Amino acid sequence: MPERSHTVVESPVGRLTLVATDGVLSGLYMTEQRHRPAEDTFGTPDAAPFTEAAQQVEAYFAGELTDFALPLHLEGTPFQRRVWSALRAIPYGATITYGQLAERLGNPSASRAVGLANGRNPIGIIVPCHRVVGAGGSLTGYGGGLDRKRRLLDLESGVGGVF
């Protein structure tokens, strides 16, 4: 059975719970996040596996990091993992629509399925599901809340005074 541990770090968008499976980052969850697993699934409290992840998250919010370099343990269906991999290819500061992401995955009619997989992303911010927007650029469907999505996009676009 995999060993799970977690820690909580403060951020400008609230407390973030980092979860590791066998020492590899497998979750980053915001408070009051849709699809957030139950606390008892996060394992034992232990900050040791999260030193690098916590430093990179802090650097991201300071505007000093645009690309995370961390090993990730993504648990999901093959389709979900394909979507999450495609999310990691969206450049810092850019956005893409659900339809465009479905096209990139070779299935232009799968925008709804892409949206559902996006919403189940277990490693928010690092796997940048906040960079996916609705048709016409509308802010839709962010499990962490639209205010947080706007703040993350503003950070990445260089809008001053976000944090």
Secondary structure, DSSP 8 states (H G I E B T S, - for coil): ---EEEEEE--TTS-EEEEEETTEEEEEEETT-TT---GGGS-EE-SGGGHHHHHHHHHHHTT--SS----B---S-HHHHHHHHHHHTS-TT--EEHHHHHHHTT-TT-HHHHHHHHHT-SBTTTS-GGGEE-GGG-----TT-HHHHHHHHHHHHT-TT--
